[in-house]
Amino acid sequence: MSVQEIFRGDEQLAAAVGQPAPPFELRSVQGQTIRLADYYDQRRLVLWFSRGFQCHFCRGNMERISAGYEALVAHDIELVQVAPNLPEAAQIFFADDLPIYPFICDPDKRLFAVYGLGDEGILSAARNTIISLVDANRVGEAEKSRWALQLEAGNRTFLQKLHHHALTAVEQGIFIIDQQGIIRYRMKAGSIEAIPTAQELLQLALALT
C-alpha cells in the first residue's frame, strides 16, 4: 500500500493552540484515506504522533488507548495515530489484528515536521531502542520488538535506513482539534514517554468544549 500525502499551506508553520490545524491526507493501514477536512463539522479529532509499532512502549500506549476508544467515539471524538513506519511493514506487522482506530504511516516524517515535532537525536534514538528492548524482554515481548525492527529495516534502502535511524527519536505529540479544524490542545512528550490514557484524553477534550 502506498501512502498518499497532500500537505497544503506553509509547511514551516508549527501547529499552535488557537490556530487552524495543518491539513493532511494520508492512507491508513485499515485502507481508508484519512483527511482532516472530513472531520470538519462532524467530530473532534485527537491526533497522536507516536514512535511506531516497533516501540514496546508505544504498543503499550496503543493498548491503553484501545481500551477506552469506544468512550471517545461515543462522545463524537475520533483518535488517529500517526507513526513513522513504512506502510508495507505496518501491514505485515498488524496483519489481521489491525488497530481499532485509524493508524496512518508517515515514513518521511513530513507530517511530524508540519506539526512542529522534532528529533531528539541519534544518541537518544539508540538509547531508546535499548531501553525499549530491555523492557520488552522483561515482559516477554522481546521477540515481537526485534521482529518489528527487522520489518522496518528490511523494507528500506541503505540511505533510507540511515535517514530513518537518525530520526527514530522523534517527539511524540497529542493534538486535540475541534470541529472547525482549530487546535484546542497541544502536548509534546519524549519518544518513549507514556501519553494520556483514552479516559484522560476524553476528559481533556470535554473540558475544552
N, C-alpha and C positions, 0 to 999 in steps of 0.2 A: 504494500500500500504506500502510495506516495503522499507526502504532506503538501497540501496546497496552502500557500500563505499569501495573504493580502494585508499589507500594512499601509494605512493612509495617514496623511498628516506628517508632522515633524517627528521623526524617529528619535531625535535627540532630546525631546521633551520628556523628562521624568514624570511619571504619574503622581499627582499630588491630590490630597484631600480637598474637595470642593471643586476640582477640575474635571472636565469630561474624561472618561477612561479612554485610552488609546484603542481604536477599533482593531479588530483582528478577525481572521477567518482561517481556521485550522481544522483538519480532519481528525476525528477521534479514532481510537483503536476499536471502538464499537461500530464504526462505519459511518457515523453521521458527521456532517460538516457543522462545526460549531462557530457561530458568528455572534459577536457581541450585540449587533443590531437586532438579532432575533429576540433578545430579552427586553428590548425597549417596550414599555407599557405592558409588560407581561409579568415578569418576575425579577426579584433582586438576584444578584449573582455574587457568589463567593468564589473568587479566583485564587487558587492556591498554587504557587510556584514551588516545586519541590526538587530534590536531588534526583529522584527517579527510582525505578523498581529495583535497581541493583543495590540500593542502600537499605540495609537492615532496619535502620531507624525510621526511614521513610515508609517502609512496608508496615511498621508498627503504627505510624500515624495514619496510614490508609485504613488499617483495621478499625482504629478508633473513629475515624470519620464515617466509615461504612456502618458502624453500629448505630449511629444517630442520624444517618442520612434521611430516613423516612420522615423524621420530625422536621427537618429543613424543608423538604418537599411539601409537607402538609401546611407550611406557612408561606408557600409560594416563593421559596428560596432554592435556587439551583447552586450546586457546587461543581466546579470544573477544576481538575488538576492538570497543571502544565509541568512537563518533565523534559529534561534534555536528553531523552532517549531516542534512538532510531526507531521509526515506526515498525520496520520489519522485525527488529529484535523484540519490541513490545508485543507484537502479535504472537511470536513464538513463546515468549515467557508466559503470557497470560493464557494463551490457547483458548480453551472453553471456559476458563474461570475469569472472565472479564470483570473489571471493577463495576460496581452498580451505578456509579456516576461517570460522567464523561471524563476520559483520560486522553489528553492531547499531547503529541510529541513536538518538541521544538529543538531538534538536534543542533541547530546552529546558534541557538540561544538568542535569536533576534528579539523574540517577544520578551524575554527576561530583560534585555537591554532597554527596550522601549518602555518597560515599566520601572526602570531605574534600579534594577537589581544587578549588583556587581559580582566580582570574582574575589574570593578570599586568598587566592594564590596557590601555586603548585605545592608548596610545603603543607598548607592546610589540606589540600586535596589528598596528598599521600598520608598525612596523619589521620584524616577522617576515614580513609579506606581501611587503615589498620585497626582503628578503634571499632569501626563497624564490623569488620570480620571477627575480631576478638569477641565482641558481644554476641554476634550471631553464633559463634561456636559455643558460647556459654548456654544458649537456649536451644541448641540443636539445629540451627539454620545455616551453618557454615557452608554446606554443600550447595544450598539454594543460592546463597550470595555469590559463591565462586562461579556457579553456572551462569548467573545473571551477568556478572562481569565479563565472562567469556563470550556471551551472546553479543554484548555491546562491542567488545574489542574485535571479535571475529568478523563483524559486518562493516568494519571501517578500513579505509586505506591507511597506509603508514602516516601520511600527513594529517589525515583526519584524527588518528589516534593521538598524535602529538597535540593537536589543537584541542581535542576534547579533554585529554588528561589535564591540561593546564587550567581548564575551566570547570572541572567537576566539583569544585568547592564553591559553586555559585550560591549566593544568598537565597534563602527561602523568603517568600513573601506571601502575605494574605491581603487581599483587597476585597472590600465589600462595595459593590456597585449597585446603585438604586435603579428603578425602572426608567429613569430618564437618562441613564448612562453616566451618572455623576459618581465619582469616588467619594464614599462617605467614611471609609475606614481604611487605614494602611498600616501594616505591621511588617517589619523586617526581622528575620531570625537567621541564626547561623545554619550552615548547610545540614548539620545533623542534630539540631535542637528540636525538642518537642514543640508542636504547634497546638493551638487551642483545640479542644475536642469539638465534635459536632454540636453538643449541647451548649458549650461556651460560645461557639460561633453563632448559634441561634439567639442566645441572649444578647450578644453584641448587635446583631442585625436588628432585633426587635427594639433595642434601646435607641437605635438611630432613626426610628420612624417618628 
